[in-house]
Amino acid sequence: MMLRGRLVRFRLSPEGKVALKGLFDRSTFSAFVVWTDELGAWIVLGSKKAPQVGQSSVVMLLKWDYFSTAVVDYKPERPVQKPPAGFVKGQRS
C-alpha cells in the first residue's frame, strides 16, 4: 500500500521521539504525504489534503526510522468480474 497522496496518522518511533523532540506534542500526529523516497515520507503538517497546483507548501522529511506505525483509511474495491477461462461449448473460431 502506498502512503503517497494520503492523509496518514503516524506514530513516532523511540528514535523519532528523540530526534523530533519539541516539534510534536504527542507521539502520534496526522500529515498529508506528498512523496516517498528512499529517505522517508515527505509530509505537509496540518493539512488534510494535497497542496493545490501552483500553490507552494512547506514539506518536511519524516525519515523511515522516525516512525514505527503509519495508519491510513482503506476502502476495499469490488473484485473485477472475469469470464471463466477455457473454451465455450459449441463455438468455433
ROMIDREN-73156 format. One record per residue (C-alpha): residue in three letters; x, y, z. Coordinates in steps of 0.001 Angstrom, whole numbers, padded with zeros to 6 digits, always signed. Layout:
<recs>
ALAXYZ ...
</recs>
This chain:
<recs>
MET+000000+000000+000000 MET+001314+003400-000882 LEU+001416+006312+001542 ARG+001844+008930-001164 GLY-001221+011096-001754 ARG-002927+010111+001504 LEU-003646+011557+004893 VAL-001643+009349+007258 ARG-001607+009027+011037 PHE+001983+008420+012180 ARG+003286+007048+015485 LEU+006836+008139+016247 SER+009446+005501+016980 PRO+011688+005881+020065 GLU+014401+007288+017759 GLY+011882+009697+016227 LYS+010751+010917+019661 VAL+014349+011849+020470 ALA+015164+013377+017065 LEU+011919+015379+016815 LYS+011621+016346+020491 GLY+009791+019648+020827 LEU+008329+019515+017327 PHE+005319+017374+018268 ASP+003260+017472+021478 ARG+002332+013798+021207 SER+003854+010638+019822 THR+001111+010419+017157 PHE+000163+013001+014552 SER-001523+013272+011154 ALA+000018+014655+007978 PHE-000574+014561+004239 VAL+002129+012574+002418 VAL+003248+014379-000731 TRP+006013+011979-001748 THR+008001+008987-000526 ASP+011526+008004-001448 GLU+014476+006080-000022 LEU+014909+008714+002722 GLY+011356+008615+004063 ALA+007988+010328+003708 TRP+007792+013975+002639 ILE+004842+015393+004546 VAL+002763+018567+004860 LEU+001918+019134+008508 GLY-001546+020331+009450 SER-003026+019580+006035 LYS-005715+017016+005302 LYS-005419+017289+001539 ALA-002899+017758-001238 PRO-001484+021217-001886 GLN-003209+022961-004793 VAL-001464+023180-008151 GLY+000546+026395-008317 GLN+000408+026818-004537 SER+003682+026483-002650 SER+003787+024462+000550 VAL+006441+023648+003091 VAL+007173+019934+003206 MET+009111+018079+005884 LEU+011058+014846+005609 LEU+009965+012223+008119 LYS+012697+009569+007947 TRP+011618+005941+007833 ASP+013389+005307+011152 TYR+011443+008114+012839 PHE+008064+006417+012790 SER+007008+002953+013836 THR+003437+002909+012533 ALA+001512+004546+009697 VAL-002290+004291+009696 VAL-004366+005013+006560 ASP-008037+004677+005674 TYR-008616+001725+003391 LYS-011679+001107+001269 PRO-011669-002280-000439 GLU-012633-002327-004094 ARG-015045-004824-005564 PRO-013273-007623-007392 VAL-013293-007371-011175 GLN-015576-009977-012727 LYS-013678-012017-015291 PRO-015187-014571-017625 PRO-014157-018137-016867 ALA-011071-019373-018644 GLY-011413-022126-021214 PHE-013481-022999-024222 VAL-017176-022343-024720 LYS-019089-025366-025939 GLY-020465-025097-029467 GLN-018351-022136-030631 ARG-015654-022278-033250 SER-013084-019711-034242 
</recs>
